[in-house]
Amino acid sequence: MTASPLEELDVDVRAGLDALAGLVGDGETAILSGAGISTESGIPDYRGPTGLSRPATPMTFQEFTASGEARQRYWARSHVGWRMIARAQPNAGHRAVAQLQRHGVLSGIITQNVDGLHQGAGAREVIELHGSLDRVICLNCGAFSARDELETRLDEANPGWLAEARRTDVSAVKPDGDVDLDHAMIGRFRPVDCLVCGSGPLKPDVVFFGESVPAARVASCYQLVAGSRCLLVLGSSLTVASGFRFVRRAASLSIPIAIVNAGPTRGDSLADVRIDAPLGAVLTGLSAALA
């Protein structure tokens, strides 16, 4: 017989899982998820094991907005990488979180991810802290459009370009759907502008490095954490302040904190329960324990 995911976990991890079930089982748990929950879906992280093997330097908001050349480079690389993000499927960790929500033990879900996989697994009312790659916004008029619609327009504006780009030495896709391309391929790429105002540059509806998360969204996250009985961090190193601030807020309110992540995190000293193990197996076990 094939061993269950729980049987493959060591004794210390199973003990941590028992403690985690005790916290989450009391209900009203807020979840804060990061890139580590999506690595089992084939999407690399920034600072975990997959990220460290493939360092990434994301484009900043200031660079993107200041230069048409920078936007051409971004959209050329993202046009190739988007296919991998769009094809990614929710994994056991995402499905377990959705199941925990159906069990009624969650107060809400905050994700730092832009891949939409929590919703793909059936989770509802997810606060997307950093936005989502499947939406596009015009920097001139503020109109939103679907990413799939944009991809069709980019294909039409660049006939044959994508097929040629895929034949070049494309490196691994980064967490934000970016890939490395040579200068010649980027130079031949034609971005498109907003269809509503006719000239506005387009940007994915995500928070770039150097850009602020909308204040109302941050306030909603703080409110969720403050009204919860426990904060469960999943797959985040908490290196970036935009996520770590919610852990600090929970600690300041004496709200228990549990962290499940592969590798150390910035919040380890604040955690009441800390599990270093694959998220899919741990969360599947947690969901089963609370069913």
N, C-alpha and C positions, 0 to 999 in steps of 0.2 A: 504494500500500500504506500501511496505517496504521503510524505509527512505534511501536516498542515503548516501554514505560515507560523503559527504560534509555537509549534514543536521545534521549529528551526531557530527560535530565539533562545538566547542563553538564560540562565537562571536569574541573573541580575535584571535583565530586561523584563522578564516575566514578573518579577517583583515590582518593578517600576510601573508596569502595566496595571497591576492590581491597585497600586496607589492612585494611578491616573483614573481608573474606573471609579474609585471612591470619590474623587473630586468631581468628575464630570457627571456622575450618576446623581448628584444632588440637583442637577438642572441649572439653567440660566448660565451656561458657559459661552463666552465669546471666543470665537476663533480668529486668529491672525495668521494667515498663511503666506508663505514666500515661495521662491523659485524651487526650493528643494522638494516641494510636493509634486512638482511637474516633471522632475527628471526621469521618473519611471515611465513617463509618456514620450520620452525621447527629446524633451526640450532641456537644454543645458542650463545650469545656474550660473551666477556670477562669481560666487565666492566659495561654494562647496567643492566637493571632489572633482566634478566635471568642469567647473569654472576655473579652478586652479590649474588644470591641465591645458586650458585654452584661454589665456588672458584676453579680456575685452576692454576696449576703450570706447564707450558709447559716445555718440555725438551729443553735444550740449545744446540746450535750448537757444543760447545766445548765438552759437555758430549756425544753427539751422535757420534762425530768423534773419540773420545779418547777410547771408550770402546765397545767391541763386545757384552758385556752383556747389555749395554745401548741400542744398536741397536736391540738386541733380544727383549728387553722389549718394545721398541717403535713399532716395526713391529707387535708383538703379539697384542698389544692393538689397533693399527691402523687397523689391519686386521679385527677386529670385528667392529670398528667404521666406517670404510669406507662404509659399506652397507647403513648407514643412509645418509651420504653425497651424495652417488651416487643416492639414491632414491629421494632426495630433488628436488622439482619443483620450478621454478621461481614464485614469488608472485606478487601481484598487483604493488608493488613498482618497481620491476625489469621490469615489462611490461611497466609501465609508463615511465621509463627512456629510454627504447628502443623506445617508441613512441615519446618522446621528440627528440630523435636523428633523427627519420624519419621526424619530423616537421622541422628539419633543424636549431634548435636553440642551438645546442650543438657544442662546438669546440672539445670536446673529453671527454673520461671517464677514470678516474684513480680509480682502486679499491684496497683496502687493503685486500680484501677477497680472499680466495683460493678455493672457491666452484664452480666457473664457471657459476653461475646463471645469471649474466648479459648476457653472450653469449647465454645461454639457452633461454632467453627471446627474443633474436633477435638482441641484441646490437652488433655493429661491432667495430673492432680495439680498443678493451679495453686494456689499459695498466694495467697488473696485477703486481702491485707493489711488492707483496710478493710471486709471483709465483702461481702455481696451483697444487692441489692435484692429478689431473688426469694424471700427468706426473711423471716419475721417472728418476733420473740421477745416473750414476755410479761415485763414488768418485775417482775411479782410472783412467778410460779412458775417462770419460766425455760423454759416449754414453747415449742417451735418449731412453726411451721406454714408452709404454702406461701402465697406472696403472691397467687397466682391464687385460692386459697380465700378469702383476706381480701377481695379485690376483689369477689367474688360476694356476700359478706356485706354489704359497703358499698353495693353496688347495691340489695340488698334493703332495707337500712335507709334508703335515700335515693331512693325511686322518683322518676324523672324529673329528679333533680337534675343528673346528669352531662350529660344532653342540654341542659339550660338553661345549665350552666356553659360548655359549648362554644360557646354562642351569644354569650357575653360577650367582652369584649376581653382574651383570654388572651395574655399575652406569650410569648416564646420559652421553651421548656423548658430548664431548667438541668441541669448534669451529673448531679445527684442525682435527677432526675425531678421537680423542683419547678417550679411555675409561679406567677405572680402572679394573684390573684383579688381582686375587690372585697369589702369587708367584709360586704356584705349576703349574698353567696353563701356566704361562710365561716360566717356566723352561722346559716344554715339547715342546715348540714351536721351529721349525726349520726355521730360515730365509734362503733366497736363495741369491746367488751372481749374478753378471752381466753375461749375456750370451755372450757378445761380447768379453771381455777380459778374462772371465773365473774365475776371482777371486775377482773383485772389489766389495766393499760393496755398496749397493744401498741406496739412500736417496730420499724422495719425492722432487720434484722440487719446493720447497717452501723455503722462507727465515726463518730460525729458529731464536728464540730469541738468541741474542749474535752474530748473523751473519749479515754482511753488505748487503744492497741492491746493486746490480750491479750498478756501477757508470754511465754507459750509460743509464740505465733505469731511474735513478734519474734525469739525465740531460734532458731526454725526458719529464719528468713530469714538471720540472722547465720551460722548453720551452713552454709547453702547457699552463701552468698557466700564464706566462708572455704575451702570445699572445691572451689571452682571455679578455672579457669585464666584466666577473663576475665569481666568484668561488662559487659553490654550494656544501656544505658538507652534506652528507646524512648518518645518522646512525653511526656516529663515535664520541667517547668521546674526540678524539684528544690527549689522554694521551701519546701515543707513539710518539716520535719525528719524526719517519719516515713519518708520515702523517702530523703532525702539522707544519713541516717546510714549506709545500706548502701554508698553511694558512698565516704564517708569511711572506712568499714571496709576496703573493697577497696584504697583508696589506702594505708592504714596497713600493709597486708600486701603491698604492691608488686604487687598483681594488676592487670593492664592493664584500663583502662576505656575503653569506646567509647560515644559518645552520638549518637543520631540524634533530632533534634528540630527543629521549625520555630520558630526564634527562639532567643535566648540562654537558657542555663540556669545555675543556681547552681554546677554542677559542671564548667563548661567548663575552668577552669584545671587540673583534675585529669585531664582526658581525654587519652588517648593517640591516639584517633581521634575526630574531631568532624565530623559531617555535618549540615548545615542544608538539609533538602530534604523533600519529601513522603514520608511513611513507607511508603505503599503501594508506590511505585515502587522505593524503595531496598531494602525487604525482599524484594520479589519478585525483584529482581536478585540479592540475596544468596543467596536460596534456590536460584535457578537456577545460580549460580556454584558452589554446594557440592553440587549434585545428583550 
